[in-house]
Amino acid sequence: MEKNNAAVATANAASIVSAAIALLLALTLIPGVEATLGVNYGTVADNLPPPSQVAHFVLESTIINRVRLFDANPEIIQAFSHTGIALSITIPNDQIPLLTNRSFARQWVETNITPHVPAVNIVRVLVGNEVISTANKLLIATLVPAMQTLHTALVGESLDRRIEVSTPNSLGILSSSAPPSSGKFRQGYDTHVIKPLLSFLRTTNSPFMINPYPFFGCSENTLDYALFRPNPGVFDETTQQTYTNMLDAQLDAVFSAMKLLDFPDVDIVIAETGWPSEGDPGQIGVDAESAAEFNSKLIQHVMSGLGTPLMPNRTFETYIFALFNEDLKPGPTSERNFGLFEPDMKPVYDVGIMRQRVVASASDNYSTPFFLMIMGVFIAAF
């Protein structure tokens, strides 16, 4: 009888081990199980590959499953047909005043959205980029009305449940951000623009999108803090929280500002963040090693489920800037070197987003701590 029980236990253990392996393989094989990771696909360059080649590369060779475009280029949109990749497209700032006209908004949707759906997985339309930070009174005044009119046009095409409307914002919309608990929006904009914006986003179940860049906020003294390296941390006396990286502090400053306006329930999406791999002489931390360090730790952090001190136990939909180095971008050298990939699609550095062959990936996973943990949990039952 004891031998039979032992045999049964062994068989059960073997079955559970097999199930664990099957689960691990499933996690490797099922599209979309990977982290919700996006990338900004900028095109200010004269040496980029054709959009169809780019879309195929993103789908087949990377774990990126979301792409943000800075316009509504039909060739690029169409290139993502039948890929399942979640696409966000952008209406340029100069079209925002026109978009307040219902007829224009309806025509824009019929021209730029309707022909591509459902073949293209368009999930979001972004009205402008960093509009509030432009100080252009006309753009700022028409931003929310334009978003409302666009949403109405999507309702008319029965696309409002499929496609969200939002707008990315720079950290320049904050008048205070240190410590994070003191975060507040700039006076005047807070009640007249941002509160109506947040109200619209809440009503339509759309996210507040922000472009936090530790790169632009750091100095030689705060480089470790910006790059997720070991550091003394920054203590916020109001919340009694200690911050070990600058990204968390920036996100919580935005959250504090939203909470001050009674909108803590609106989701936050990181629409842009990144680190350049090359810069001008004398720039601190501008090299491929630092860029790889920031982006790899960024991915690990935002997808870990740890959240931030004020927004614990959550992940963040995050878009890395950028897919490619863009050789025609104006400004300092660093502006042309934020890309994860060269125009020939070779990685500038490795951040762990290249898709491995299924067999090799699964085989590697068997020796990972994660796999061993799973095996230990199952076997411990016996």
N, C-alpha and C positions, 0 to 999 in steps of 0.2 A: 504493500500500500504506500509506504514511504517512497519507494522507487517511482511509483506511478505519479505521486504528487510532485516529486522532483522533476519528472519528465514533463508534466503539465506546466510547472513553473518555468522550466527552461524554454518550452515551446511558446509560452505566453511572453516571456522576456524577448525571445527572438522575434515574435510578431510585433512587439512594441518597438524594438530597435528598427525593424523594417519600416514600420509606420513613421518613425522619426526621420529615417533616411528619405522616405517618400515625401514627407512634409518639407524637408530641407530642399529637395530637388524641386518641389513645387514652387517654393519661394524663389528659387533660382530661375525657374522657367516662366512663371506667370508674368506677363507684361503688366506694369502698373504697380507691382508690389514694391518696386524700388522707391526710394525716397521721392517725395514730390519736389523735384528739383528742376528749376527753369534756368534759361539763359537768355540774355539780350542779344538779338541778332541785328547788329548794326551793319550798315552798308556804305559808310563813308570811306570808300576805298575803290581803287581801280584795278585790283588784282584778285578779286574774290571768285570762287568757283560758281557755276550756274546754280540757281536755287534748287533745282531738282536733285542735283548732286549733294547739296548741303542737307536737304531734308532726308535723303536716303542715309547719309552719313550719321546724322543725329539719331535716326531711328535704329539703324543696324549696329552702329559702333559705340554708342554711348548710352548711359542710363538716364540721360536728360529726357524728361517727358512733358516739359512745358517750354514754349518759346514765346518771347515777346518781340514784336516788330515795332519799329518806330514810324511806320506809315501803313498804308493799305495797298501796297504794291500787289496787283492781282497775280503777277507771275510767281511771286514768292508765296502768296496765300495758296494758290493752286498747287504749288509744289508739295504742300503738306496734305494733299488729298489722300484719304484712306491710310494715313499713318497712325491716326488716333492721338497724335501729339496735340496737347491742348494749346491753342493759339490765342494770343492777345494781340490785337492790332490797334494802331494809334491814329487818331485824327490830329493832324498838326495844329499847333497853337493858332496860326493865322486863320484857321477855318472856324474857330470857336464862335465868334460873333455871328457868322452865317448860320451856324447850327441851331441858333435860337428860333429860326424860321421853320415852321412845321413842314412846309413843302420841301425845303432844302434837306431837312433831317430825313424825311421819308425817302427822298430821292437818293440820299447818301446810302441809306440802308439797302434800298433796292439795287443799287449799283455795286456796293462793296461787300455786302454780307449775304443777301438772299441767294445769289447765284452759286455760292460756294458751300452752302449748307444743304444737306448734312455731310457731304463728302469730306469737308474740312471741319475739324472739331474746334470751331471758334467758341471760346468760352468767355471772352471779355473784350469790350471795346473801351479804350482809354482815351478820354477827352483831354488832349494836350499832355504836356509834361512839365512839371514844376512851374505851373502857371502862376501860383500865388507869389512865388519868389521873383517873378519877372518885373514886378512893380508897374506893369502895364494896366492902367485902371480899366480900360475897356475889356481886356481879356479877363481880368479878375471879376468884374461885375457881371459878365455874361457866362462865366464858367458853370455855375450850378443850373441856371436856366437852360443852357445848352445840354447838359447832362439829362435834365428832366425831359426835354423835347426829344432827345435821342431815345430815351427809354420808351417814350410814348410811341415813337416810330417802330421800335422793336415789338411793342405790344401789338401794333397793327399788323405785323408780319407773324404773330404768334411765336416770336423768338425770345421773349422776355424771360421765360423760365430757363432757357438754354444759355443766354448770353447776359452777363453782368455789365454794368457801366460804372467805371471808376476813373480816377485821375491820380497819377503819381505826384508826390510832393517831396521837396527837399527838406532837410532839417532847418533850412532858413526860415521856415514858418514858425519856429519856436523863438520866443523872446528870452526864455530861460530853460536851461537843460542840465545844470549842475548845481546841486546834486540831482539825480533823476526825479526825486519826489517833488522838486520845485518846477518841473516841466510845465510850461504854459505857452499857449499860442500868442502870437503878436497881437497887441491891443488894436482894436478896430477890425482886424481880420477875424478875430476869434468869434465875435457874435454876428457879424454881418456876412461873412463868407463861410468860415469853417463850420459853424454850428448848423447852418442850412445844408452844407455838404454832408456832414455826418448824419443829419436827419434823413436825407435822401438815401444814403448808403444803408442806414438801418431799415428803412421802409422797403428797399429793394433787395435786402439781404446780400449786400455787396461789401467788399472789404475797403478799409482805408489803406492806401498804398503809400509807402514811404521809401526814400532812397538814403539809407544810412551808410556813410562811408567813414569807417575808422581811419582810413588812409589820410583823408583830408582833415581829420580832427586830431591827429597825433603829432607829437614832437619827439625829439631825441630822448627826452625823459619819459615819454609815455609809449614808446615803441613796443615794449614787451606787453603792455596793457592792451594795445591795439591788435597785436598779433597772437593773442590767446596764450602767451607764454607765462610761465610762473612769475608772479609779481606780488607786491605787498597788498594790492587791492585798494579800492576806494570805499570808504564807509559812509553811508547815508544815515545821519543821526536821526532824521525824522522817521524813517521806516525801520531803522536798526538792521539794515541789510548791507552786506558787503559785496561789492562788484569786483569780479576778477577779470573782466574783459570789457572793452569799450562798446562793443556792439550791444550787449545787454543794457548798458547804461543809456545808450541812445534810444533803444526801443522802449525802455521804461520811462524815459523822459516824455516820449510821444504818448505813451499810455497814460501817464499822469496828467498831461494836458487834455487828453480826451475825457478822462474821468472828471476833471474840473468842470467840463461842459456837460457832464452826466451822460457820456456815451462810452462807458467802459466795456460794453457788450459788443461793440463793432469790431470785427476781426481786423488784425493788422497783417498786411502782406509786405514782404521786403521786395520792392519792385526793382531795385538796383543795389548792388554792392560789389566791391571787387578790389583788386590790388594790382598795380602795374608791375611788369617784369623788367622794365627798363626805364631810365629817366635821365635827367641831366646831371652833369658832374656835381657832386656835393650833396645830392639828395640822400637822406637817411632812409635805409630800409627799402630802397627801390632796386630790386634785383629779382631774378627768377626764383631764387630760394625763398625769399620773403613772400613773394606772390603765391608760390606753391603752399607755403606754410599757412598763410591766411586762408586761402580758399579751401584747402583740405580740412582745416580745423573749423572753418565756417560751416561746411557741409555736415561734418560730424556733430557740431553743436546744435544747429537749427533743427536737425532731424532726430536728435537724441531723445526728445520728449521731456527733457529737463525744463525747457522754457527759460524764463528769466526770473529774477527775484520777485517781481510784482506780477508776473504772468507765468506761474509755475505749471509744470506737467502739461506741456503742449509743444507742438512743432510749429514751424513757420514756413509757409509757402515762400520760397526764396528764388530770386532770379540773379544769377551771377552776371556781372558786366565784365567781359563780353565774350561772345562766341569767337570772334576773330580780332586780331590786330587790324586796325584800320589806318592805312597809310596816308589818307587825305584829311584826317581830323586836324583842325588848327590847334594852336596852343603849344604848351611844353611837350617835350618828347614823351613823357608819361602818358599823355592823352592818346597816343597812337599805339600804346603797348599794354592795354588792359586785357587783351585776348587770351583765351584758353588755348586757341589754336592759331597756327599760321595759315595763310590763305591756301596752302597745299594740304591743309587739314592734319598736319603733324602737330602733336601737342607741344606747346611752348614749354610745359612742365607737366608733371604727373600729379593729379589730385584724386585719382581713384575713380574717375567717371567713365573710363573706357570699359566697354562691355567685353567680358571674357567669354571664351567658348564654354558652352554649357558643361561639357564633361570635365574640362579642366577646372572650372569654377566650382563645380560640385565636389570634385576630388579635393580641392584645396580646403573647402569648407569643413570636410571631415576632420581636419586637424585643428580647426579654429576653437578658441575658448567657447564660442557660442554653441558649436556643435557638441563639444564635450559637456557643456552645461546641460543641454537637452538630454544627452545620453545619461548623464548622472541622475537627473530628475526621474527619468523613466525607470532606470535600473534600481534606484533607491527604493522604489515601491516594492521590490522583491527582496 
